[in-house]
């Protein structure tokens, strides 16, 4: 997680005045107790504690859930067309027949909640996929609304701006969108039913959905599938024709009640009513999906990258079978490593964590389970963080809570979050489960950068026009304005195109700018091209920039190096550190991915610009650097860019020009006529031979021969 700083700030506020916040907690609790956030007939259990996320967290969650969606879509498609593949799931025939029915609007699971563990260092493990009767949108809505008005959060709002995802109107948009696809009509006003069996589901949440749907001008009722009657090719609730059903009844309960809801089933099969969602959601909702995904032979239609994703983010899972002696022996002996879960239950029902039982009890549990009704799954580490506990004794303190994040997906798109926490191994009703509302900070890392730059007061920035320095320039200009001076070096090792673009951008935003005529080939030793060439270049360049800063009474000089630069051989970093040049992006751990992300949000033209090092980096260490060679490289790269290539490098090897291409550019060189034209041009530039590097473009390829 990238939001730990916010948890620390919140904690520091609470522990300074615990009595004050205890009193406020009582007010919050009273509001929650009187709200529609109800589970099993009682107010939801919660913490007086936000779950903080920043934009980076959201992007990561979007990325992993989108990748999983692609995989699941392939699995569902194969299930529909491949009779043998269906055997992996072992669904009853009645259920399988329902699953095979096309819901009629092109979406197999319109609503899903992917529950996952999300920790530090890219740790993500999917715990459960709820694609049938997904719930808890109302808990999140109510708790966010109430806690956002709490004393503790109000104080945070003076420094930070939070938001939450809207989960009701966005779902109604999906309902109507799918209905319009189903019916082939726009401008319609369908009668809508929210359908679940009596005594099932969260009635209070149904009522909130009904209220939201009614506000949009639709007629809506809450009913049981048993109350629906099919006659004259239409489905009725009493005298009202039902056109659209928001199905909250699970597929298992539909099958269990099959004989009692034949009118509903017939209407569904005959496409007399639009049911959002259809029964195909059961394919991914049943926990057996985790076992299927780990059976590489069964899912051999997935790519290697997708198999790797499964290995990294889906806990290893297989079907519980007592005849598998090796498995049973392993599960019995290594109980702390495993979890037993029923195929199709919810709220932690029937889940057994080996770590929670002694060996004798664990063996008894294993003996009591029927074959092919459970999965065996590896136990996943539960990420934890300090959160606030307030107990009945008026004690206010922080302790570790494990947390489970649910990602809502509507029509396959990320729509919001639902987070539960607990101090036990099962974060569910059968263990311990408390809801914490999600507070998303859009620009936490960006705020840190702005604060850092503000504290500098004034700054002279080495500006090249690349992704990193353009981003830093934009933010610094916004924060310190006229106290910023950008300096751009004009020399033979820099592309003429890059220089022109840099000058054009900086003129556009109106920042102070100085062009520094600087010739690196005049630096003693530079032209010999030693492996620490960049050290000499940066040392001399920043000495001149420091002189500019001193002449303008500005204390600080900055470069645009980022955190990822520490992973490559960068002798220039040593030079800037020796000269006390500040590196804000590196200091605050901005990766290249971070910089591109924020650049896009800020509308910078460089957000997707390819990385572009100096032209000297195209010449192998030890080969002399000359202006003639640099000019050849510049012309060759400019030509390739002019004819449509984007991520390229032209490496200079004497008479040979070696072209490195990005993945998307490789296909462009399949045209023989194009190859001939490129060869002719390169020879015009001074090369005698032209070749394409089969390994393609990679940053710092000349460093591959460097032994540090």
Wavefront OBJ file of the C-alpha trace (Angstrom):
o trace
v 0.000 0.000 0.000
v 1.092 3.538 -0.742
v -1.093 5.290 1.815
v 0.642 4.425 5.094
v 1.545 8.027 5.808
v -2.159 8.881 6.143
v -2.679 6.101 8.679
v 0.215 7.501 10.706
v -1.196 11.046 10.581
v -4.632 9.808 11.669
v -3.098 7.826 14.532
v -1.049 10.795 15.745
v -4.191 12.956 15.925
v -6.209 10.406 17.888
v -3.595 9.566 20.513
v -3.085 13.247 21.372
v -6.691 13.700 22.521
v -8.287 10.258 23.071
v -11.139 11.545 25.258
v -12.198 14.041 22.612
v -12.368 11.389 19.909
v -14.056 8.871 22.180
v -16.926 11.340 22.600
v -17.083 11.851 18.856
v -17.022 8.085 18.284
v -20.185 7.757 20.394
v -21.925 10.275 18.149
v -20.798 8.388 15.055
v -21.927 5.061 16.515
v -25.362 6.492 17.288
v -25.740 7.615 13.666
v -24.638 4.206 12.355
v -27.046 2.413 14.707
v -29.921 4.485 13.298
v -28.863 4.084 9.666
v -29.717 1.603 6.903
v -26.307 -0.093 7.298
v -27.724 -3.311 8.704
v -26.435 -6.881 8.520
v -28.354 -9.874 9.888
v -30.866 -7.495 11.469
v -28.262 -5.534 13.417
v -26.232 -2.370 12.741
v -22.994 -3.217 10.971
v -19.869 -3.501 13.072
v -17.342 -0.836 12.159
v -14.229 0.993 13.283
v -13.888 4.719 13.876
v -11.145 4.467 11.289
v -10.910 5.267 7.583
v -9.212 2.913 5.148
v -6.951 5.219 3.185
v -5.976 4.802 -0.453
v -4.154 7.045 -2.866
v -4.379 7.135 -6.651
v -1.452 4.758 -7.039
v -3.266 2.117 -4.982
v -6.346 2.493 -7.165
v -4.341 2.136 -10.359
v -2.767 -1.074 -9.051
v -6.142 -2.497 -8.038
v -7.609 -1.566 -11.420
v -4.726 -3.207 -13.216
v -4.851 -6.552 -11.405
v -8.636 -6.840 -11.535
v -8.666 -5.972 -15.236
v -6.063 -8.656 -15.897
v -8.095 -11.183 -13.943
v -11.215 -10.181 -15.881
v -9.501 -11.004 -19.178
v -8.577 -14.436 -17.819
v -12.084 -15.103 -16.472
v -13.688 -14.034 -19.748
v -11.596 -16.655 -21.543
v -12.605 -19.309 -19.013
v -16.301 -18.509 -19.418
v -16.022 -18.539 -23.205
v -14.339 -21.947 -23.107
v -16.985 -23.253 -20.694
v -19.738 -22.277 -23.131
v -18.189 -23.937 -26.182
v -16.302 -26.909 -24.706
v -18.295 -29.762 -23.196
v -15.176 -31.474 -21.866
v -13.984 -28.316 -20.147
v -17.309 -28.060 -18.302
v -16.486 -31.325 -16.543
v -13.791 -29.477 -14.566
v -16.564 -27.684 -12.665
v -18.798 -30.696 -12.055
v -21.967 -28.585 -11.933
v -25.318 -30.412 -11.644
v -27.064 -30.715 -15.020
v -29.861 -28.333 -14.005
v -27.342 -25.689 -13.047
v -25.208 -26.255 -16.134
v -28.236 -25.869 -18.408
v -29.083 -22.542 -16.773
v -25.488 -21.364 -17.052
v -25.464 -22.126 -20.770
v -28.448 -19.837 -21.347
v -27.333 -16.587 -22.968
v -28.510 -13.681 -20.754
v -29.030 -11.634 -23.911
v -26.894 -8.516 -23.428
v -23.313 -9.698 -23.907
v -22.160 -9.515 -20.282
v -21.623 -12.725 -18.301
v -21.229 -11.213 -14.814
v -22.594 -7.652 -14.695
v -21.825 -7.239 -11.014
v -18.935 -8.809 -9.152
v -16.854 -8.124 -6.094
v -13.329 -9.475 -6.230
v -12.053 -9.844 -2.656
v -8.288 -9.681 -2.290
v -5.411 -9.146 0.081
v -3.384 -6.086 -0.896
v -0.133 -5.415 0.917
v 3.303 -3.938 0.428
v 5.715 -4.684 -2.406
v 3.113 -5.724 -4.942
v 1.600 -8.375 -2.659
v -1.839 -9.186 -4.036
v -3.732 -12.421 -3.477
v -7.316 -12.939 -4.590
v -9.282 -14.516 -1.775
v -12.759 -14.929 -3.257
v -14.775 -13.917 -6.317
v -18.315 -12.843 -5.460
v -20.185 -12.692 -8.741
v -23.568 -13.928 -7.537
v -25.654 -11.637 -5.328
v -22.737 -9.279 -4.572
v -23.573 -6.948 -1.710
v -22.351 -4.365 0.835
v -22.438 -1.263 -1.347
v -24.727 0.336 1.218
v -22.399 -0.329 4.146
v -19.641 1.536 2.366
v -21.940 4.418 1.371
v -23.395 4.942 4.844
v -20.149 4.619 6.775
v -18.305 6.959 4.427
v -21.043 9.592 4.685
v -21.109 9.398 8.487
v -17.374 9.148 9.114
v -16.576 11.940 6.645
v -18.452 14.246 9.034
v -16.586 12.953 12.108
v -14.291 15.247 14.023
v -11.127 13.312 13.129
v -11.789 13.287 9.372
v -12.902 16.928 9.330
v -9.524 17.872 10.758
v -7.770 15.854 8.063
v -9.867 17.583 5.412
v -8.158 20.857 6.250
v -4.999 19.399 4.694
v -6.215 16.647 2.392
v -9.106 16.075 0.023
v -10.811 12.676 -0.005
v -13.476 11.070 -2.116
v -15.359 7.805 -2.387
v -16.712 5.876 -5.366
v -20.431 6.114 -6.103
v -21.932 2.603 -6.225
v -25.692 3.095 -6.664
v -26.374 5.383 -9.613
v -23.472 3.786 -11.455
v -25.143 0.378 -10.987
v -28.482 1.696 -12.236
v -26.668 2.934 -15.344
v -25.429 -0.632 -15.891
v -28.894 -2.105 -15.330
v -30.452 0.172 -17.932
v -27.551 -0.195 -20.364
v -27.888 -3.983 -20.276
v -31.663 -3.813 -20.579
v -31.401 -1.602 -23.646
v -29.022 -4.089 -25.261
v -31.389 -6.920 -24.358
v -34.524 -5.203 -25.642
v -32.949 -3.394 -28.561
v -34.679 -0.185 -27.510
v -33.632 3.160 -26.071
v -35.904 5.656 -24.314
v -37.690 2.842 -22.488
v -39.123 2.763 -18.973
v -38.915 -0.860 -17.826
v -40.673 -2.117 -14.726
v -37.900 -3.355 -12.470
v -37.872 -6.079 -9.801
v -35.137 -6.637 -7.218
v -35.422 -10.387 -6.689
v -34.248 -12.595 -3.836
v -35.787 -15.298 -1.712
v -37.530 -14.385 1.523
v -35.134 -14.361 4.447
v -32.133 -14.069 2.118
v -30.013 -11.063 1.211
v -29.781 -7.669 2.857
v -33.283 -6.200 2.783
v -32.146 -2.784 3.984
v -29.791 -2.559 0.996
v -32.588 -3.582 -1.369
v -34.607 -0.683 0.005
v -31.805 1.773 -0.749
v -31.503 0.464 -4.302
v -35.267 0.784 -4.697
v -35.081 4.402 -3.549
v -32.292 5.233 -5.995
v -34.055 3.493 -8.898
v -37.320 5.254 -8.126
v -35.563 8.621 -8.178
v -34.610 7.893 -11.760
v -38.277 7.589 -12.668
v -38.576 3.791 -12.862
v -41.267 1.640 -11.290
v -39.515 -0.830 -8.975
v -40.611 -3.583 -6.593
v -38.807 -5.991 -4.255
v -39.994 -9.576 -4.521
v -39.149 -13.250 -4.355
v -38.737 -15.284 -7.562
v -41.530 -17.472 -6.137
v -43.944 -14.545 -6.467
v -43.457 -14.161 -10.207
v -45.986 -15.602 -12.702
v -45.383 -16.259 -16.394
v -48.376 -15.894 -18.668
v -48.976 -14.763 -22.245
v -45.214 -14.599 -22.823
v -44.787 -12.037 -20.063
v -43.575 -12.230 -16.468
v -45.844 -10.692 -13.848
v -45.686 -9.623 -10.234
v -49.389 -9.348 -9.438
v -50.787 -7.211 -12.245
v -47.464 -5.592 -13.064
v -45.408 -6.791 -16.027
v -41.750 -7.187 -15.031
v -39.336 -6.228 -17.806
v -36.054 -6.163 -15.909
v -34.839 -8.126 -12.892
v -31.889 -7.140 -10.747
v -31.101 -10.652 -9.536
v -29.780 -10.888 -5.986
v -30.839 -14.529 -5.511
v -27.784 -16.769 -5.895
v -27.645 -19.432 -8.580
v -27.413 -22.165 -5.935
v -30.660 -20.968 -4.337
v -32.270 -20.710 -7.782
v -31.400 -24.363 -8.440
v -32.475 -25.428 -4.933
v -35.891 -23.848 -5.535
v -36.149 -24.874 -9.175
v -39.483 -26.661 -8.790
v -41.018 -23.628 -7.034
v -39.927 -20.978 -9.530
v -40.626 -22.585 -12.891
v -42.378 -19.464 -14.167
v -39.280 -17.380 -13.537
v -37.053 -20.051 -15.128
v -39.224 -20.318 -18.221
v -39.372 -16.552 -18.691
v -35.588 -16.421 -18.386
v -35.019 -19.196 -20.905
v -37.498 -17.718 -23.381
v -35.954 -14.233 -23.069
v -39.263 -12.804 -21.880
v -37.481 -10.868 -19.148
v -34.031 -9.313 -18.856
v -32.218 -10.768 -15.849
v -29.188 -8.804 -14.707
v -27.091 -10.835 -13.933
v -27.529 -14.065 -15.723
v -26.589 -17.465 -14.388
v -23.198 -17.541 -16.103
v -21.767 -15.686 -13.134
v -21.770 -19.029 -11.308
v -18.752 -20.147 -13.349
v -16.484 -17.696 -11.535
v -18.496 -17.401 -8.322
v -17.993 -21.035 -7.327
v -14.692 -21.414 -5.503
v -13.738 -24.322 -7.736
v -12.664 -21.648 -10.247
v -9.421 -21.260 -8.259
v -8.637 -24.952 -8.727
v -9.445 -24.810 -12.436
v -7.158 -21.817 -12.951
v -4.237 -23.682 -11.379
v -4.750 -26.723 -13.637
v -2.527 -25.622 -16.550
v -3.635 -28.537 -18.718
v -7.297 -27.586 -18.382
v -6.649 -23.893 -19.061
v -3.988 -24.383 -21.739
v -5.749 -21.716 -23.807
v -4.319 -19.033 -21.502
v -1.048 -17.276 -22.305
v 2.170 -17.792 -20.359
v 1.802 -14.308 -18.878
v -1.679 -15.218 -17.680
v -0.401 -18.442 -16.116
v 2.288 -16.410 -14.363
v -0.347 -13.961 -13.125
v -2.350 -16.861 -11.676
v 0.755 -18.264 -9.985
v 1.540 -14.885 -8.408
v -1.925 -13.684 -7.429
v -4.250 -16.684 -7.051
v -3.474 -18.857 -4.018
v -2.697 -22.422 -5.028
v -5.933 -24.422 -4.924
v -7.061 -27.979 -5.642
v -10.172 -30.062 -5.042
v -10.478 -31.889 -1.724
v -10.336 -35.620 -2.498
v -9.486 -38.233 0.127
v -8.268 -40.664 -2.520
v -5.434 -38.228 -3.175
v -3.250 -39.677 -0.427
v -0.303 -37.371 -1.071
v -2.515 -34.303 -0.750
v -4.267 -35.583 2.370
v -0.972 -36.407 4.057
v 0.401 -32.951 3.256
v -2.731 -31.146 4.483
v -2.788 -33.161 7.700
v 0.889 -32.644 8.521
v 1.175 -29.014 7.418
v -2.116 -27.663 8.734
v -0.849 -24.097 9.157
v -0.269 -23.851 5.416
v -3.808 -24.667 4.339
v -7.424 -23.526 4.353
v -10.481 -25.641 3.614
v -13.381 -23.869 1.869
v -16.752 -25.170 0.672
v -17.448 -24.766 -3.047
v -20.340 -22.374 -2.678
v -20.917 -20.627 0.641
v -20.532 -17.036 1.783
v -19.660 -14.970 4.892
v -16.977 -17.474 5.854
v -19.490 -20.299 6.409
v -17.805 -23.699 6.578
v -14.291 -22.251 6.168
v -11.578 -23.889 8.270
v -8.127 -22.393 8.792
v -5.592 -25.031 9.788
v -3.776 -22.504 11.951
v -6.880 -22.080 14.113
v -7.059 -25.730 15.259
v -4.958 -28.233 17.117
v -3.839 -31.315 15.190
v -6.513 -33.636 16.613
v -9.387 -31.270 15.787
v -7.937 -30.587 12.320
v -7.895 -34.321 11.521
v -11.498 -34.623 12.732
v -12.541 -31.752 10.434
v -10.819 -33.397 7.462
v -12.529 -36.713 8.210
v -15.942 -35.017 8.346
v -15.715 -33.359 4.914
v -17.231 -35.085 1.894
v -15.186 -35.496 -1.253
v -15.556 -32.895 -4.011
v -17.493 -30.438 -1.867
v -14.477 -28.450 -0.680
v -11.314 -26.920 -2.037
v -7.905 -27.055 -0.395
v -6.205 -23.679 -0.654
v -2.858 -22.368 0.475
v -3.047 -20.026 3.445
v -2.272 -16.449 2.408
v -0.503 -13.970 4.605
v -3.053 -11.357 5.693
v -1.685 -7.812 5.403
v -2.198 -5.796 8.580
v -1.908 -2.199 9.718
v -2.440 -0.260 12.963
v -6.085 0.739 13.315
v -8.138 2.309 16.060
v -9.908 0.225 18.683
v -12.451 1.817 21.029
v -13.928 -0.623 23.526
v -16.715 -0.544 26.075
v -14.324 0.467 28.824
v -13.688 3.796 27.096
v -10.218 2.608 26.129
v -8.845 4.196 22.951
v -5.800 2.512 21.424
v -4.319 1.235 18.183
v -3.593 -2.377 17.309
v -2.947 -4.492 14.234
v -5.934 -5.409 12.066
v -5.763 -7.611 9.034
v -7.704 -6.213 6.091
v -9.507 -7.576 3.049
v -10.291 -5.301 0.099
v -13.276 -5.941 -2.157
v -13.186 -4.450 -5.654
v -16.590 -3.855 -7.230
v -16.730 -4.563 -10.960
v -19.769 -3.410 -12.951
v -19.909 -4.774 -16.495
v -16.258 -5.655 -16.086
v -15.177 -2.138 -15.091
v -13.701 -1.052 -11.745
v -16.335 0.930 -9.828
v -15.414 1.026 -6.165
v -14.158 -0.632 -2.986
v -15.427 -2.357 0.141
v -13.004 -3.058 2.991
v -13.368 -5.299 6.010
v -10.889 -5.778 8.842
v -10.391 -8.223 11.676
v -7.925 -9.596 14.196
v -8.558 -13.246 13.373
v -7.519 -15.421 10.452
v -11.029 -15.327 8.984
v -12.228 -11.835 8.117
v -15.895 -12.734 7.872
v -18.950 -13.155 10.057
v -17.701 -16.551 11.291
v -14.413 -15.018 12.467
v -14.263 -11.276 12.968
v -15.385 -8.694 10.449
v -15.690 -4.959 10.885
v -16.327 -2.575 8.019
v -14.090 0.438 7.491
v -15.102 3.062 4.920
v -12.690 3.822 2.112
v -11.228 7.313 1.809
v -9.307 7.884 -1.406
v -6.750 10.662 -1.644
v -6.167 11.554 -5.233
v -2.826 13.275 -5.014
v -0.949 12.194 -1.912
v 2.408 11.679 -3.561
v 1.974 14.791 -5.649
v 1.217 16.760 -2.480
v 4.468 15.475 -0.965
v 6.386 16.726 -3.987
v 4.706 20.123 -3.872
v 5.518 20.468 -0.190
v 9.140 19.509 -0.818
v 9.511 22.079 -3.612
v 7.744 24.751 -1.584
v 10.233 24.283 1.231
v 13.151 24.818 -1.168
v 11.933 28.356 -1.788
v 13.706 28.793 -5.119
v 15.168 26.373 -7.635
v 17.280 26.121 -10.768
v 16.235 22.992 -12.651
v 18.255 21.128 -15.274
v 15.558 20.716 -17.912
v 15.955 18.415 -20.912
v 12.356 18.190 -22.106
v 12.083 14.494 -21.182
v 9.331 12.800 -19.188
v 10.936 13.336 -15.774
v 12.202 16.903 -16.048
v 9.001 18.103 -17.772
v 6.900 16.727 -14.923
v 9.186 18.291 -12.318
v 9.174 21.581 -14.209
v 5.371 21.650 -14.339
v 4.935 21.009 -10.616
v 7.749 23.347 -9.571
v 6.402 26.158 -11.763
v 2.975 25.726 -10.171
v 4.403 25.808 -6.643
v 7.225 28.372 -6.742
v 6.470 30.303 -9.943
v 9.057 32.997 -10.709
v 11.451 31.512 -8.183
v 12.066 28.716 -10.683
v 14.637 28.945 -13.476
v 14.944 26.121 -15.998
v 18.268 25.562 -17.739
v 18.525 23.565 -20.970
v 21.900 22.532 -22.381
v 22.335 22.875 -26.137
v 25.051 20.555 -27.391
v 25.928 17.850 -29.897
v 25.017 14.977 -27.550
v 21.391 16.121 -27.388
v 18.900 15.517 -30.169
v 17.958 18.627 -32.124
v 14.337 17.490 -31.983
v 14.444 17.086 -28.200
v 15.918 20.539 -27.769
v 13.289 22.137 -30.002
v 10.440 20.393 -28.133
v 11.858 21.402 -24.753
v 12.089 25.065 -25.739
v 8.590 24.967 -27.224
v 7.007 23.544 -24.080
v 8.716 25.867 -21.636
v 7.831 28.907 -23.721
v 4.239 27.718 -23.659
v 3.959 27.691 -19.863
v 5.892 30.939 -19.402
v 8.596 29.700 -17.030
v 11.954 31.453 -16.830
v 14.384 29.711 -19.160
v 18.099 29.869 -19.904
v 19.726 28.038 -22.814
v 23.264 26.976 -21.943
v 25.683 26.414 -24.824
v 27.665 23.452 -23.644
v 29.926 21.098 -25.562
v 30.625 17.838 -23.772
v 33.243 16.745 -26.293
v 35.444 19.577 -24.972
v 35.503 18.005 -21.486
v 38.836 16.342 -20.829
v 38.484 12.568 -21.088
v 34.843 12.594 -22.216
v 35.521 11.813 -25.891
v 37.485 8.710 -24.905
v 34.138 7.345 -23.738
v 35.063 5.621 -20.458
v 32.360 3.717 -18.560
v 32.069 6.638 -16.102
v 31.648 9.117 -18.967
v 28.396 10.430 -17.477
v 30.198 11.378 -14.274
v 32.472 13.846 -16.078
v 29.614 15.219 -18.155
v 27.247 15.776 -15.225
v 30.027 17.241 -13.080
v 30.901 19.933 -15.595
v 27.301 20.646 -16.587
v 26.080 21.107 -13.029
v 29.061 23.278 -12.120
v 27.848 25.699 -14.784
v 24.229 25.437 -13.621
v 25.304 26.061 -10.024
v 27.028 29.240 -11.230
v 23.745 30.348 -12.791
v 21.948 29.656 -9.491
v 24.517 31.652 -7.522
v 24.224 34.546 -9.958
v 20.461 34.601 -9.304
v 20.747 34.169 -5.507
v 19.065 30.770 -5.639
v 20.329 28.170 -3.197
v 19.150 24.928 -4.787
v 19.847 23.202 -8.087
v 17.830 20.118 -9.049
v 17.964 17.327 -11.584
v 15.131 15.099 -12.784
v 16.510 11.675 -11.900
v 13.902 9.230 -10.572
v 13.856 6.299 -8.180
v 14.179 3.709 -10.966
v 17.512 5.233 -11.990
v 19.068 3.626 -8.923
v 18.486 0.218 -10.523
v 20.757 0.907 -13.509
v 24.398 1.907 -13.824
v 24.225 5.707 -13.457
v 27.635 7.270 -12.654
v 26.093 10.705 -13.199
v 24.206 10.336 -9.912
v 27.535 10.318 -8.065
v 28.430 13.679 -9.635
v 25.182 15.412 -8.661
v 25.460 14.093 -5.118
v 29.012 15.392 -4.802
v 27.802 18.837 -5.873
v 24.811 18.731 -3.463
v 22.340 18.891 -6.332
v 18.883 17.870 -5.085
v 16.889 15.100 -6.786
v 13.273 15.599 -5.650
v 11.819 12.714 -7.674
v 14.461 10.276 -6.503
v 14.230 11.521 -2.916
v 10.452 10.994 -2.798
v 10.709 7.621 -4.581
v 8.876 8.610 -7.745
v 9.241 5.759 -10.214
v 8.974 6.242 -13.959
v 5.505 4.708 -13.741
v 4.524 7.263 -11.071
v 5.796 10.121 -13.196
v 3.938 8.996 -16.302
v 0.781 8.518 -14.234
v 0.828 12.010 -12.746
v 1.972 13.538 -16.023
v -1.135 12.145 -17.671
v -3.352 13.521 -14.919
v -1.718 16.922 -15.345
v -2.261 16.820 -19.098
v 1.423 16.908 -19.983
v 2.280 16.017 -23.598
v 5.221 13.946 -22.362
v 3.193 11.460 -20.289
v 3.644 8.680 -22.883
v 6.835 9.986 -24.467
v 9.477 7.279 -24.975
v 12.550 7.426 -22.779
v 15.372 9.317 -24.499
v 18.929 9.318 -23.161
v 21.732 11.442 -24.626
v 23.141 10.457 -28.028
v 26.520 9.534 -26.529
v 24.805 6.537 -24.891
v 24.465 5.003 -28.387
v 28.233 4.557 -28.725
v 29.945 1.549 -27.057
v 32.225 2.359 -24.130
v 35.800 2.773 -25.308
v 34.840 3.914 -28.819
v 35.699 7.554 -29.390
v 32.822 10.026 -29.248
v 32.915 12.520 -32.103
v 30.508 15.162 -33.338
v 30.308 13.304 -36.657
v 29.125 10.089 -34.986
v 26.601 11.985 -32.864
v 25.244 13.701 -35.975
v 24.862 10.340 -37.772
v 22.911 8.923 -34.837
v 20.697 12.001 -34.506
v 19.786 11.987 -38.210
v 19.112 8.239 -38.243
v 16.855 8.315 -35.190
v 15.030 11.378 -36.420
v 14.385 9.659 -39.750
v 12.889 6.579 -38.055
v 10.659 8.810 -35.925
v 9.582 10.779 -38.993
v 8.374 7.597 -40.745
v 6.290 6.524 -37.753
v 8.474 4.581 -35.330
v 8.273 5.582 -31.687
v 10.459 3.596 -29.284
v 13.816 3.328 -31.070
v 17.548 3.537 -30.601
v 20.285 3.590 -33.230
v 23.499 2.204 -31.759
v 26.750 3.178 -33.487
v 29.215 0.323 -34.088
v 31.751 1.781 -36.498
v 30.375 1.196 -39.987
v 27.265 -0.533 -38.596
v 24.057 1.103 -37.442
v 22.256 -1.285 -35.044
v 18.552 -0.494 -34.698
v 16.726 -1.349 -31.480
v 12.926 -1.326 -31.729
v 10.177 -1.388 -29.112
v 7.711 -4.302 -29.175
v 5.043 -2.308 -31.011
v 7.517 -1.115 -33.642
v 8.925 -4.515 -34.626
v 6.080 -5.366 -37.004
v 6.759 -2.215 -38.983
v 10.010 -3.695 -40.256
v 8.326 -6.673 -41.946
v 8.019 -4.609 -45.156
v 10.996 -5.311 -47.439
v 10.558 -2.077 -49.345
v 10.691 -0.145 -46.089
v 13.868 -1.962 -45.096
v 15.466 -0.971 -48.374
v 14.505 2.688 -47.897
v 15.895 2.682 -44.349
v 19.145 1.095 -45.528
v 19.570 3.720 -48.261
v 18.926 6.570 -45.809
v 21.320 5.195 -43.213
v 24.044 4.942 -45.835
v 23.351 8.567 -46.731
v 23.950 9.394 -43.062
v 27.344 7.634 -43.145
v 26.695 4.019 -42.137
v 27.877 1.233 -44.462
v 25.751 -1.525 -42.944
v 22.377 -1.583 -41.148
v 21.013 -4.292 -38.845
v 18.104 -4.823 -36.467
v 18.788 -6.031 -32.925
v 16.659 -9.164 -32.398
v 16.413 -8.459 -28.658
v 14.731 -5.140 -29.363
v 14.884 -1.909 -27.419
v 15.946 -1.980 -23.781
v 17.087 0.809 -21.530
v 20.835 0.890 -20.969
v 21.696 -1.915 -23.388
v 25.258 -0.554 -23.607
v 25.523 -1.182 -19.856
v 25.027 -4.918 -20.374
v 28.792 -5.297 -20.824
v 29.648 -3.202 -17.758
v 30.954 -5.065 -14.715
v 30.543 -2.885 -11.613
l 1 2 3 4 5 6 7 8 9 10 11 12 13 14 15 16 17 18 19 20 21 22 23 24 25 26 27 28 29 30 31 32 33 34 35 36 37 38 39 40 41 42 43 44 45 46 47 48 49 50 51 52 53 54 55 56 57 58 59 60 61 62 63 64 65 66 67 68 69 70 71 72 73 74 75 76 77 78 79 80 81 82 83 84 85 86 87 88 89 90 91 92 93 94 95 96 97 98 99 100 101 102 103 104 105 106 107 108 109 110 111 112 113 114 115 116 117 118 119 120 121 122 123 124 125 126 127 128 129 130 131 132 133 134 135 136 137 138 139 140 141 142 143 144 145 146 147 148 149 150 151 152 153 154 155 156 157 158 159 160 161 162 163 164 165 166 167 168 169 170 171 172 173 174 175 176 177 178 179 180 181 182 183 184 185 186 187 188 189 190 191 192 193 194 195 196 197 198 199 200 201 202 203 204 205 206 207 208 209 210 211 212 213 214 215 216 217 218 219 220 221 222 223 224 225 226 227 228 229 230 231 232 233 234 235 236 237 238 239 240 241 242 243 244 245 246 247 248 249 250 251 252 253 254 255 256 257 258 259 260 261 262 263 264 265 266 267 268 269 270 271 272 273 274 275 276 277 278 279 280 281 282 283 284 285 286 287 288 289 290 291 292 293 294 295 296 297 298 299 300 301 302 303 304 305 306 307 308 309 310 311 312 313 314 315 316 317 318 319 320 321 322 323 324 325 326 327 328 329 330 331 332 333 334 335 336 337 338 339 340 341 342 343 344 345 346 347 348 349 350 351 352 353 354 355 356 357 358 359 360 361 362 363 364 365 366 367 368 369 370 371 372 373 374 375 376 377 378 379 380 381 382 383 384 385 386 387 388 389 390 391 392 393 394 395 396 397 398 399 400 401 402 403 404 405 406 407 408 409 410 411 412 413 414 415 416 417 418 419 420 421 422 423 424 425 426 427 428 429 430 431 432 433 434 435 436 437 438 439 440 441 442 443 444 445 446 447 448 449 450 451 452 453 454 455 456 457 458 459 460 461 462 463 464 465 466 467 468 469 470 471 472 473 474 475 476 477 478 479 480 481 482 483 484 485 486 487 488 489 490 491 492 493 494 495 496 497 498 499 500 501 502 503 504 505 506 507 508 509 510 511 512 513 514 515 516 517 518 519 520 521 522 523 524 525 526 527 528 529 530 531 532 533 534 535 536 537 538 539 540 541 542 543 544 545 546 547 548 549 550 551 552 553 554 555 556 557 558 559 560 561 562 563 564 565 566 567 568 569 570 571 572 573 574 575 576 577 578 579 580 581 582 583 584 585 586 587 588 589 590 591 592 593 594 595 596 597 598 599 600 601 602 603 604 605 606 607 608 609 610 611 612 613 614 615 616 617 618 619 620 621 622 623 624 625 626 627 628 629 630 631 632 633 634 635 636 637 638 639 640 641 642 643 644 645 646 647 648 649 650 651 652 653 654 655 656 657 658 659 660 661 662 663 664 665 666 667 668 669 670 671 672 673 674 675 676 677 678 679 680 681 682 683 684 685 686 687 688 689 690 691 692 693 694 695 696 697 698 699 700 701 702 703 704 705 706 707 708
